[in-house]
Amino acid sequence: MCTSGLRDIVLRVTRVVQIAACVLVGIGGYLTGQIALPEHGLRGHYFTNLTRNGDPVVVAVDLLISTEGLANGTAKAWAAYSVEWTGALVVTRRGTYTFATISDDGSELDVANTTVVHNGGQHGPQQATGRIELAAGVHPIRLRYEQLGGGFHLELKYALGDEALSTIPAESLLPEQTSIWVYRARHALPLVVAIVAVLLFIAAQRILATIPYQPMAALRIFDRPTVAIAVLIAIAVLVRVVMFFGSNGILWADSDIFIETVGAIRNGQWFEHDPFRTLLYPYFLWAFLIFSTEKPMDQIIVGAQHLLGLITAIALFASLRKAFSLGIALVAALLCAVHTTQLFYEKSILTEALFNCLLALSLVIVIGFLQKPTFARGMAVTAACFVLTMTRPVAQGFIAVPIVLALCLSIDWRKRLVYAGSMAVIYVTALQPWMMLNQRIYGFHGVALGQGLGLFIRTSQVEKYEPSMYHAHPEVEELMTFAQTTQSAAGHVVDGLRRRGFSSAAVDDLLYRASVSAISQRPVEFAAHSLRQWWRQLGSLDDEDICDGEQGPYICSNRTIGYAREPFLNRPLTASSQPTRSLVVWYFRHGRIPMHVVTVLAAFGAIASMAANPSVRVLRLCLAMTAIYFTLLPAITQSLQDRFRLPVDGLLFALAAFGLMSLVRALLRRDDRR
């Protein structure tokens, strides 16, 4: 009876695993089918004149037509300009539609080849409306906008019948004309792909169950570490050579701040810095810009960041090999080496390439400590965490991960307390000079500002809390009331507080307290939305973009279109006939990894890892905790970006590979030969 009962339990568990596998395959098929979804938004043609004469300076697809979109794009580059957005509007219900533009300065809207709204001239934010009868379907749309200088504002809204005007959602805008049937078919494709994927999976499972398990001998060559590393280096170098010649350095708004800090360092102001950031990345740039601020120094810096990407892949392989098999470590490192998001941020003048490299090297040190804990290795972990924090402030709490794991080690409890306590005390002590510097210059004792601003962005722009929810802080409530009708709410409130004499530290502290007060009124809702934000953060957020300029398509950030600063031109110099650039653009269009699929498999892998022996389990737990720390924290306190998840993408790849392998073994009822 005992044997029969155990067999029943095994069969039930196997069925549960099979059902879970079908669900995962269905989700993967659905997410894969989303590749066929039409691109949303309108195609914007940007001109540096008010008549839209000549060729546009920049052509890019804008997801939403809004003031914020202008603020993050052209508004910082040109004093006066004009834009023409073209594309199609998807209408699902027949009826009379009211359209409105609220613009500063002029705007004009055509729908279905008819001028519906005329809001031209030089003026402040002004609304104009018009009505048109539309059938269900896809209709041409064109919006023209002129900015004559000074303040700017733009909103595009519509309503059916007597409904209230609302912003036209991105899902209803297409950059290209199509038919309603093609549009609906493409939207149905993810579900079709999911069903087909499940059916193919079931068929494959039944076929594989009849085939004896025999590993392919040809793949055994990769069981040699030297061969695996050689393959990794060869592929990583090849991809980066193509990227180096096929794409230019990419500027972001933050890039300006780092370059300004480098300028201060070059002038002998060695500790001058932005209060929201630390100093290691500016010093990395200074090591190059001290020699020259002209071309080709931009490509030299990008080349150095590509080298950091290569080191990242090798260090990731070294750390993962201690926690998983050589094969899984190689797969994860290879995926990281060819990951479009990793390559994109190696081209970007941001901290990501340096930080990702330092985190990968730090994990080698942390895992070495967990395998053979000694006081010296514990101090090396502390030093690594200090360096990470001085590169990006988000890492300031990461020391908690090795401290918690040190307390869980299978060694004498006194040693555990000594190691954990020493790491905590020495880490905090090492940060004190930097914190005191911030106290002296900016009036706060901490690593960096930003906790308040980040949380306020989350509550005001993501959660969209009403101004009344900040009633405990009247200054914030008053500014928020007006900010709802202008540009970025958070930016307006910060500017308003600064005009009233608040210091940067006082502003950040006030925004933090105001945000916490607002959250305390809806704690359950905020927690639930934080989990939703975490899920979104674990997926692809499409930070990397493809712009279409005079030189043809190229990789860019849509936040700084048209902006340049020596030595970074932020655009290619030559025509698109250059084959490497065409190859890079093609790869970024078709080679992106579906991170939500990876995340689902990684979650399964993290759970399966708990069945490993204790010495390996603690290493895999370290990787899982690291991934959670660097994805959950920004999901709670920031607006989402791919770069916040990027540092742990390699860990997600490893856990996903292990999860997939565990799933296949469970389905085929094979013994774990690891």
GUGULO-497744 format. One record per residue (C-alpha): residue number from 1; x negated, z, y. Coordinates in steps of 0.02 Angstrom, whole numbers, plus 50000, padded with zeros to 5 digits. Layout:
BEGIN
 resi    c1    c3    c2
  NUM     X     Z     Y
...
END
This chain:
BEGIN
 resi    c1    c3    c2
    1 50000 50000 50000
    2 49857 50043 50117
    3 49776 49871 50091
    4 49943 49784 50112
    5 49978 49879 50273
    6 49807 49836 50343
    7 49835 49653 50299
    8 50001 49656 50392
    9 49917 49731 50545
   10 49781 49598 50541
   11 49912 49460 50526
   12 50011 49530 50673
   13 49855 49545 50781
   14 49807 49366 50734
   15 49980 49303 50783
   16 49968 49395 50950
   17 49797 49317 50981
   18 49865 49145 50935
   19 50011 49166 51055
   20 49893 49227 51191
   21 49781 49077 51159
   22 49928 48958 51176
   23 49975 49042 51340
   24 49796 49027 51404
   25 49786 48844 51352
   26 49952 48811 51437
   27 49892 48895 51596
   28 49730 48796 51587
   29 49827 48635 51562
   30 49940 48675 51708
   31 49793 48713 51822
   32 49703 48556 51763
   33 49859 48453 51797
   34 49859 48517 51975
   35 49712 48402 52006
   36 49841 48262 52011
   37 49941 48348 52148
   38 49940 48248 52309
   39 49826 48303 52449
   40 49924 48392 52585
   41 49905 48387 52773
   42 49889 48248 52901
   43 49739 48137 52936
   44 49669 48180 53107
   45 49573 48053 53210
   46 49472 48144 53344
   47 49417 48058 53505
   48 49309 48119 53648
   49 49420 48027 53772
   50 49602 48052 53820
   51 49661 47875 53780
   52 49605 47868 53598
   53 49504 47710 53633
   54 49363 47654 53521
   55 49317 47727 53353
   56 49358 47910 53319
   57 49212 48032 53322
   58 49279 48123 53170
   59 49415 48086 53042
   60 49472 48231 52933
   61 49627 48290 52841
   62 49699 48445 52926
   63 49806 48556 52816
   64 49906 48629 52959
   65 49929 48565 53136
   66 49905 48723 53238
   67 49812 48810 53378
   68 49705 48900 53250
   69 49654 48734 53174
   70 49596 48673 53344
   71 49505 48836 53379
   72 49408 48823 53216
   73 49369 48639 53238
   74 49354 48527 53389
   75 49400 48650 53527
   76 49228 48730 53521
   77 49140 48563 53529
   78 49222 48466 53672
   79 49298 48517 53839
   80 49421 48372 53839
   81 49476 48266 53691
   82 49624 48186 53605
   83 49685 48182 53426
   84 49802 48068 53329
   85 49868 48135 53165
   86 49948 48011 53045
   87 50026 48026 52874
   88 50194 48057 52794
   89 50330 48190 52799
   90 50420 48238 52637
   91 50605 48273 52665
   92 50702 48345 52519
   93 50873 48357 52603
   94 50968 48225 52701
   95 51029 48273 52874
   96 50993 48282 53060
   97 50824 48361 53093
   98 50765 48441 53253
   99 50579 48424 53287
  100 50480 48520 53418
  101 50304 48524 53485
  102 50236 48669 53586
  103 50078 48607 53666
  104 49948 48635 53802
  105 49918 48497 53860
  106 50018 48342 53811
  107 50091 48290 53642
  108 50204 48155 53573
  109 50284 48146 53400
  110 50345 47993 53303
  111 50447 48014 53144
  112 50505 47866 53038
  113 50428 47748 53167
  114 50537 47822 53306
  115 50476 47927 53453
  116 50568 48092 53432
  117 50474 48213 53547
  118 50390 48173 53712
  119 50293 48322 53783
  120 50161 48230 53884
  121 50066 48274 54042
  122 49951 48415 54095
  123 50035 48584 54074
  124 50024 48754 53992
  125 50109 48795 53826
  126 50273 48699 53840
  127 50406 48659 53710
  128 50496 48492 53694
  129 50621 48445 53559
  130 50708 48293 53487
  131 50829 48251 53345
  132 50834 48115 53213
  133 50937 48077 53058
  134 50829 48071 52901
  135 50869 48030 52720
  136 50786 48123 52578
  137 50619 48040 52547
  138 50447 48013 52622
  139 50441 47958 52804
  140 50295 47904 52915
  141 50242 48032 53045
  142 50122 48022 53191
  143 50073 48158 53315
  144 49967 48123 53470
  145 49887 48265 53569
  146 49780 48271 53727
  147 49676 48418 53786
  148 49618 48401 53966
  149 49512 48559 53967
  150 49541 48746 53987
  151 49666 48834 53875
  152 49742 48745 53727
  153 49891 48768 53613
  154 49980 48665 53481
  155 50125 48698 53362
  156 50228 48574 53261
  157 50399 48634 53202
  158 50561 48567 53129
  159 50733 48623 53073
  160 50880 48548 52977
  161 51047 48555 53066
  162 51075 48721 53153
  163 50935 48813 53061
  164 50800 48901 53162
  165 50642 48803 53200
  166 50496 48840 53084
  167 50320 48775 53061
  168 50314 48620 52952
  169 50231 48681 52791
  170 50075 48594 52728
  171 50167 48551 52566
  172 50282 48436 52665
  173 50140 48338 52746
  174 50039 48199 52662
  175 49890 48104 52733
  176 49945 47943 52648
  177 50114 47857 52632
  178 50190 47860 52457
  179 50361 47849 52374
  180 50469 48000 52337
  181 50465 47957 52152
  182 50276 47955 52143
  183 50272 48117 52242
  184 50392 48203 52120
  185 50303 48131 51968
  186 50136 48200 52027
  187 50215 48370 52055
  188 50288 48368 51879
  189 50122 48319 51800
  190 50049 48497 51788
  191 50195 48553 51679
  192 50180 48397 51570
  193 49993 48424 51549
  194 50023 48607 51504
  195 50147 48560 51366
  196 50033 48423 51298
  197 49883 48541 51301
  198 49977 48673 51200
  199 50035 48544 51071
  200 49858 48473 51054
  201 49788 48650 51038
  202 49908 48692 50897
  203 49865 48530 50808
  204 49678 48558 50831
  205 49692 48736 50768
  206 49775 48680 50606
  207 49645 48543 50579
  208 49496 48657 50615
  209 49562 48790 50497
  210 49537 48668 50352
  211 49356 48627 50398
  212 49214 48740 50336
  213 49119 48823 50477
  214 48948 48740 50494
  215 48854 48753 50659
  216 48780 48587 50712
  217 48596 48589 50669
  218 48557 48479 50818
  219 48606 48620 50936
  220 48487 48745 50856
  221 48346 48681 50964
  222 48429 48772 51110
  223 48404 48937 51019
  224 48225 48934 51084
  225 48213 49021 51255
  226 48076 48904 51318
  227 48181 48750 51279
  228 48335 48829 51359
  229 48241 48872 51519
  230 48162 48698 51525
  231 48335 48617 51510
  232 48404 48733 51643
  233 48263 48697 51765
  234 48269 48509 51735
  235 48456 48496 51769
  236 48453 48617 51916
  237 48308 48524 51999
  238 48389 48354 51971
  239 48553 48407 52049
  240 48465 48485 52199
  241 48357 48332 52230
  242 48515 48227 52240
  243 48597 48356 52353
  244 48443 48365 52464
  245 48445 48178 52500
  246 48634 48157 52492
  247 48695 48290 52614
  248 48646 48368 52780
  249 48634 48550 52830
  250 48806 48624 52866
  251 48844 48736 53015
  252 48976 48871 53023
  253 49029 48980 53169
  254 48923 49121 53095
  255 48772 49004 53093
  256 48767 49014 53282
  257 48750 49203 53276
  258 48606 49196 53153
  259 48515 49064 53257
  260 48539 49169 53415
  261 48463 49318 53324
  262 48315 49210 53272
  263 48291 49165 53455
  264 48284 49349 53502
  265 48157 49382 53364
  266 48049 49237 53424
  267 48050 49318 53597
  268 47982 49481 53527
  269 48149 49573 53512
  270 48114 49618 53331
  271 48269 49723 53299
  272 48395 49630 53406
  273 48546 49588 53298
  274 48733 49563 53295
  275 48821 49729 53256
  276 48926 49645 53121
  277 48773 49586 53024
  278 48605 49642 52958
  279 48433 49566 52986
  280 48359 49493 52826
  281 48437 49320 52838
  282 48386 49295 53022
  283 48209 49340 52970
  284 48220 49212 52830
  285 48266 49079 52958
  286 48133 49144 53078
  287 47999 49112 52947
  288 48035 48926 52972
  289 48098 48912 53151
  290 47946 49005 53218
  291 47851 48842 53193
  292 47979 48721 53264
  293 48163 48709 53311
  294 48169 48520 53294
  295 48197 48403 53148
  296 48148 48398 53006
  297 48151 48589 53006
  298 48336 48582 52959
  299 48297 48493 52796
  300 48150 48609 52762
  301 48265 48760 52776
  302 48396 48676 52665
  303 48258 48635 52540
  304 48205 48818 52539
  305 48386 48869 52506
  306 48395 48744 52363
  307 48240 48829 52292
  308 48331 48996 52306
  309 48474 48916 52208
  310 48353 48867 52070
  311 48284 49045 52064
  312 48463 49109 52058
  313 48502 49007 51902
  314 48342 49064 51814
  315 48368 49248 51859
  316 48550 49237 51804
  317 48494 49166 51637
  318 48368 49308 51617
  319 48497 49444 51650
  320 48637 49365 51547
  321 48523 49338 51398
  322 48507 49528 51381
  323 48695 49551 51377
  324 48749 49395 51281
  325 48678 49267 51162
  326 48553 49140 51225
  327 48685 49003 51212
  328 48810 49092 51323
  329 48674 49135 51449
  330 48621 48952 51455
  331 48799 48887 51476
  332 48836 49010 51618
  333 48671 48975 51707
  334 48697 48787 51692
  335 48873 48799 51762
  336 48805 48902 51906
  337 48666 48775 51935
  338 48788 48629 51952
  339 48931 48726 52033
  340 48991 48631 52187
  341 49025 48792 52282
  342 48848 48855 52249
  343 48775 48688 52304
  344 48886 48684 52459
  345 48825 48854 52518
  346 48645 48809 52483
  347 48672 48675 52615
  348 48758 48797 52734
  349 48663 48897 52864
  350 48734 49061 52802
  351 48674 49211 52702
  352 48750 49151 52537
  353 48599 49062 52459
  354 48482 49208 52497
  355 48608 49341 52446
  356 48655 49255 52282
  357 48471 49242 52236
  358 48438 49425 52277
  359 48593 49481 52180
  360 48538 49383 52025
  361 48365 49461 52036
  362 48443 49633 52064
  363 48547 49615 51906
  364 48387 49585 51806
  365 48323 49751 51875
  366 48487 49845 51847
  367 48505 49783 51668
  368 48323 49828 51633
  369 48359 50005 51693
  370 48515 50019 51585
  371 48417 49961 51432
  372 48269 50078 51459
  373 48312 50207 51591
  374 48162 50282 51681
  375 48141 50359 51852
  376 48032 50213 51911
  377 48163 50086 51857
  378 48297 50187 51943
  379 48198 50178 52105
  380 48181 49990 52081
  381 48371 49979 52067
  382 48386 50080 52228
  383 48265 49964 52318
  384 48360 49811 52256
  385 48526 49882 52321
  386 48444 49921 52489
  387 48381 49741 52505
  388 48554 49674 52460
  389 48634 49782 52594
  390 48510 49724 52725
  391 48556 49545 52681
  392 48745 49564 52682
  393 48836 49726 52731
  394 48967 49697 52595
  395 48838 49761 52469
  396 48825 49934 52547
  397 48938 50011 52414
  398 48865 49915 52267
  399 48745 50060 52229
  400 48898 50147 52155
  401 48896 50026 52006
  402 48723 50074 51937
  403 48754 50258 51982
  404 48916 50263 51881
  405 48834 50172 51736
  406 48684 50290 51742
  407 48803 50436 51718
  408 48874 50348 51563
  409 48707 50318 51476
  410 48676 50389 51302
  411 48534 50503 51358
  412 48515 50687 51400
  413 48642 50738 51533
  414 48506 50814 51642
  415 48415 50648 51652
  416 48578 50560 51692
  417 48609 50677 51838
  418 48430 50660 51899
  419 48434 50470 51894
  420 48606 50454 51975
  421 48572 50587 52107
  422 48401 50518 52151
  423 48468 50342 52172
  424 48608 50402 52286
  425 48497 50515 52394
  426 48354 50391 52414
  427 48472 50246 52450
  428 48562 50341 52588
  429 48396 50404 52658
  430 48323 50228 52661
  431 48471 50166 52763
  432 48458 50303 52894
  433 48331 50215 53010
  434 48442 50062 53017
  435 48598 50168 53047
  436 48510 50264 53185
  437 48459 50099 53265
  438 48641 50047 53267
  439 48686 50216 53341
  440 48560 50194 53481
  441 48605 50013 53522
  442 48790 49999 53482
  443 48854 50177 53470
  444 48901 50187 53286
  445 48811 50265 53138
  446 48829 50140 52998
  447 48763 49982 52917
  448 48873 49861 53015
  449 49038 49845 53104
  450 49179 49742 53031
  451 49280 49858 52921
  452 49410 49879 53058
  453 49415 49696 53110
  454 49425 49637 52929
  455 49568 49754 52887
  456 49658 49707 53048
  457 49643 49522 53006
  458 49719 49563 52838
  459 49867 49658 52912
  460 49900 49549 53065
  461 49863 49373 53002
  462 49886 49385 52813
  463 50022 49517 52796
  464 50090 49468 52970
  465 50144 49645 53013
  466 50258 49661 53163
  467 50182 49737 53322
  468 50295 49889 53303
  469 50200 49940 53146
  470 50051 49980 53257
  471 50154 50098 53367
  472 50034 50243 53336
  473 49907 50147 53440
  474 49995 50080 53595
  475 49849 49972 53654
  476 49852 49874 53492
  477 50042 49862 53487
  478 50048 49795 53665
  479 49915 49663 53635
  480 49992 49613 53467
  481 50160 49582 53552
  482 50082 49446 53659
  483 49958 49387 53525
  484 50100 49323 53415
  485 50127 49177 53534
  486 49945 49130 53560
  487 49793 49092 53455
  488 49721 49203 53318
  489 49807 49372 53334
  490 49652 49471 53287
  491 49542 49374 53407
  492 49664 49399 53550
  493 49677 49586 53519
  494 49488 49605 53509
  495 49464 49508 53672
  496 49599 49610 53757
  497 49521 49775 53705
  498 49349 49718 53762
  499 49421 49671 53932
  500 49489 49847 53945
  501 49315 49919 53926
  502 49310 49960 53740
  503 49140 49940 53657
  504 49120 49840 53497
  505 49110 50002 53397
  506 49263 50075 53483
  507 49362 49914 53453
  508 49318 49913 53268
  509 49361 50097 53249
  510 49528 50076 53339
  511 49575 49923 53236
  512 49531 50017 53076
  513 49641 50165 53122
  514 49783 50052 53179
  515 49775 49952 53017
  516 49773 50108 52908
  517 49922 50176 53005
  518 50017 50014 52977
  519 49972 50006 52792
  520 50030 50186 52767
  521 50206 50128 52810
  522 50207 50003 52665
  523 50076 50064 52541
  524 50157 49996 52383
  525 50187 49825 52459
  526 50008 49819 52526
  527 49938 49866 52354
  528 50044 49733 52268
  529 49993 49602 52395
  530 49811 49654 52373
  531 49823 49611 52189
  532 49897 49443 52236
  533 49756 49418 52361
  534 49630 49465 52225
  535 49702 49332 52110
  536 49688 49204 52250
  537 49509 49261 52288
  538 49463 49232 52105
  539 49520 49051 52118
  540 49452 48902 52213
  541 49493 48910 52398
  542 49421 48739 52443
  543 49300 48798 52577
  544 49195 48644 52544
  545 49268 48491 52626
  546 49235 48304 52643
  547 49238 48233 52819
  548 49253 48049 52863
  549 49150 48002 53015
  550 49066 47847 53085
  551 48932 47864 52951
  552 49061 47869 52811
  553 49117 48018 52706
  554 49003 48169 52696
  555 49007 48353 52643
  556 49056 48468 52785
  557 49145 48625 52841
  558 49310 48586 52924
  559 49286 48739 53035
  560 49147 48662 53138
  561 49184 48475 53144
  562 49091 48395 53288
  563 48980 48545 53322
  564 48791 48530 53320
  565 48642 48638 53367
  566 48460 48593 53348
  567 48386 48571 53226
  568 48553 48560 53133
  569 48653 48404 53178
  570 48794 48452 53058
  571 48823 48270 53012
  572 48726 48127 52930
  573 48619 48011 53034
  574 48629 47856 52924
  575 48771 47750 52860
  576 48866 47789 52700
  577 48777 47648 52608
  578 48650 47779 52559
  579 48686 47794 52371
  580 48643 47978 52353
  581 48772 48029 52484
  582 48907 47927 52397
  583 48860 48012 52233
  584 48869 48185 52312
  585 49039 48149 52390
  586 49105 48084 52224
  587 49040 48239 52134
  588 49121 48357 52259
  589 49285 48264 52240
  590 49290 48264 52051
  591 49167 48396 51989
  592 49241 48558 52051
  593 49262 48694 51921
  594 49441 48765 51906
  595 49399 48947 51943
  596 49571 49015 51897
  597 49547 48949 51720
  598 49375 49029 51718
  599 49448 49193 51780
  600 49580 49202 51644
  601 49450 49171 51509
  602 49331 49295 51593
  603 49465 49430 51586
  604 49485 49397 51400
  605 49296 49402 51380
  606 49283 49568 51474
  607 49412 49645 51358
  608 49328 49573 51203
  609 49160 49643 51264
  610 49224 49820 51241
  611 49214 49794 51052
  612 49024 49769 51060
  613 48900 49904 51011
  614 48870 50035 51149
  615 48698 49970 51202
  616 48769 49796 51237
  617 48936 49859 51299
  618 48859 49950 51448
  619 48769 49790 51501
  620 48928 49686 51494
  621 49022 49825 51583
  622 48890 49814 51721
  623 48923 49628 51742
  624 49112 49653 51742
  625 49102 49795 51870
  626 48990 49688 51981
  627 49116 49545 51975
  628 49258 49664 52017
  629 49164 49743 52163
  630 49119 49581 52249
  631 49292 49501 52229
  632 49414 49647 52249
  633 49335 49719 52407
  634 49352 49562 52515
  635 49525 49530 52442
  636 49581 49696 52514
  637 49490 49694 52681
  638 49464 49511 52731
  639 49542 49341 52743
  640 49493 49245 52587
  641 49347 49125 52568
  642 49255 49050 52420
  643 49091 49124 52480
  644 49154 49301 52449
  645 49178 49261 52264
  646 49026 49148 52245
  647 48894 49284 52212
  648 48979 49329 52047
  649 49035 49157 51989
  650 48890 49154 51865
  651 48951 49318 51790
  652 49127 49248 51777
  653 49058 49095 51688
  654 48968 49206 51561
  655 49120 49316 51528
  656 49230 49161 51515
  657 49112 49080 51389
  658 49110 49239 51286
  659 49299 49253 51299
  660 49323 49073 51241
  661 49203 49098 51096
  662 49289 49261 51045
  663 49458 49174 51055
  664 49403 49030 50945
  665 49327 49148 50816
  666 49484 49253 50811
  667 49592 49098 50789
  668 49482 49030 50650
  669 49468 49203 50571
  670 49280 49195 50564
  671 49164 49344 50558
  672 49071 49380 50718
  673 48894 49325 50675
  674 48823 49394 50834
END
